[in-house]
């Protein structure tokens, strides 16, 4: 088993311009029922999880014509899924997109409570410096 490498800066820059990522940013949290309408519903799931030495071309081709491709990719990037084909992307492509995604997508302020002061400030109130 090989270890996945971190994407290089030029790969992240290319990912930022990738139309699939731009669509995912637009369609993020737009459709909660995307899974029920995916093309993948009528195909064997094994198609989307090829062995490491097998090409993912068949799965990527199926995703290319899917109406929920953006929502699917957004979900995979939100959860950091690194296995299989999601939203028409391979794990290698998603690693670069994930770096770009984390820099582009702001967290939803309604979904997260106020975490309070930074950890360093909380530690200073517990242990005063002399």
N, C-alpha and C positions, 0 to 999 in steps of 0.2 A: 504494500500500500504506500503510495507516495503522498507526501504532505503538500497541501495547496500553498502556493507562494502568494505573497502579497502582490497586488497589481502595481505595475510601474506607473509613474506619473503620466506618461503619454497615453497609457491605456485608460486611466481615469478621465483624462481630458477628452478622449474619444467617446467614452461612455456618457459624458455630460451632453454631448451633441447627438447621441443615439435617439432616433425617433421613438423607439420602443420605451426608453426611459422617460422621455418627454410626455408620452401618452400616459404612462403610469402615474406621473406627477399630477397630470390633469384629472385622471380618473380615480385618484386615491380617495377612498371612503365615499365614493359617489354611488356605489351600488353594492348593498350588502348581500344580495341574492345572486351574485355573479356565478357562483359555483353551479347552480342549477341549470344555467344556460350555456355552459362551456361545451365546446366541441368534444372535449375529452370525456364527457359523460357517456358517449356512445362507442368508446374505444377501450381496448384492454389497457389497464393502468401500467402494465409492464412496458408499454410503448414509450412512456414518459420517464422511465427509469432504466435506461440501457446500461449494460455492463460497461466498466471503464474502457474496455478495448473495442466497444461497438460504437458506431456513429449514432448521433442523435438526430440525424437529418429527417427521419420520418416524423418524429414528434414536433420538430421545429416547423416543418411544412404544415402539419395540422394546425398548429397554433397561429400560423401566419394568417389564416382566414377566419379566425375566431373573433366573435364580437366582443368578448370580455377579456381580450389579451391584456389590456392596460390594467384592469382591476386585478387580474391574476398576478401579473408581475409586481404590482404595488404590494399585494399581500405577501408575496415571497420575500420582497425586500424589507417589508416591515418586520417580519419574523426572522429574517436572516437565514432562510432556507438555502442550503448549499447543495442539495441533492436533486437530481432529476431536471427535467425541462419545465420551466414555469414561464408563462407569458412569452413564449417563443425564444427563450434565452437558455443557454447552457450554463452550468455552474461556473465555468471560467469567465464567461461574459458577466454574470451576475456579481462576481467578486469585485470587478472594477466598478460596476454600477452601484454596488452597495456603498462604496466609499463616496461616490458622488451623491447618492441618495441621502446619506447621513448629513451631508453638508447642505443639501438643498431643502429638505423637508423639515419644517419646524414642528416640534411636538404640539399636539392639540392642547391649548390651555385649559379647556373644559374637562379634559380627561385626566389631568394630573393635579392633585392638590398642591398647594404651596409647600415646597419642601423646607422652607425656612432658610436661615442663613447658611452659607457654605460650611462644609464640615470643619474647615480650619477654624472658623470663627466660633463654632459650637465647642470645639475642643478647648479653645482659649478661655471660654467662660467656665469650663469645668476645671481646668488646670491653669491657674493664673501664672504668668511668667514673672520671674523674680528679677 
